[in-house]
Amino acid sequence: MTNNPQNSPQAKDPDPRELFARLGEESFWRIARAFYARIDRDQFLRPMFPVDLEEPIRNQAEFLIQYFGGPETYSIRKGHPRLRMRHHPFSIGVAERNAWVEAMNNALEDAQIPEPDRSVMTRYFANTATFLMNRDE
């Protein structure tokens, strides 16, 4: 049998639910801490968040852990994520979406999330941020 590229399996992205097992819990806490450190310095996004960022850090870390295949601590504590409902009070247009995605992507870099996991997360964040938009520009 010859080595035919058409017969070789194509590389594909990992299943998002496998990321927790590969990255471990602390990676998701690093992402959340890095993200909110950026939010704390962001004059555009900072007003959308409470003064004390400890609860948002916990919420984000636990949500990401759950979404990417870890324990369901977020849902046990907070109930169903209902992302659209939880984000509805905030005015989210293209500018807010893009600023949030940029902060998340930079947080992945700060947290040293390796490829291909980083690309999986980047796509998820971009798609979710678009889904949460509730204002036309």
Buried (B, 14 or more C-beta within 10 A) or exposed (E): EEEEEEEEEEEEEEEBEEBBEEBEBEBBBBBBBBBBBBBEEBEEBEEBBEEEBEEBBBBBBBBBBBBBBBEEBBEEEBEEBEEEEBBEEBEBEEEBBEBBBBBBBBBBEBBEBEEEBBBBBBEBBBEBBEEBBBEEE
